């Protein structure tokens, strides 16, 4: 599954965003979805 390095970065970014959202208390997913 290690074909491209960006793949790992994307996973880390997604985990960071999810962690931050959970840490804040799961804020409205409206702005998060818009940002996509």
C-alpha positions in Angstrom: 0.0 0.0 0.0 3.1 2.2 0.1 2.9 3.6 -3.4 3.1 7.3 -2.9 4.3 9.4 0.1 1.4 11.9 -0.2 -1.0 9.0 0.7 0.5 9.0 4.2 0.3 12.7 4.5 -3.3 12.7 3.5 -4.1 10.1 6.2 -2.2 12.2 8.8 -4.0 15.3 7.8 -7.4 13.6 8.0 -6.5 12.1 11.5 -5.4 15.6 12.7 -8.6 17.2 11.5 -10.7 14.5 13.1 -8.7 14.7 16.3 -9.1 18.5 16.5 -12.8 18.3 15.8 -13.3 15.7 18.5 -11.1 17.7 20.9 -13.1 20.9 20.3 -16.3 18.8 21.0 -17.3 17.9 17.4 -18.3 21.4 16.1 -20.7 21.9 13.2 -19.7 19.8 10.2 -21.0 22.5 7.9 -17.8 24.6 7.6 -15.7 21.5 7.7 -17.6 20.0 4.8 -17.5 23.3 2.9 -13.7 23.5 3.3 -13.4 19.9 2.1 
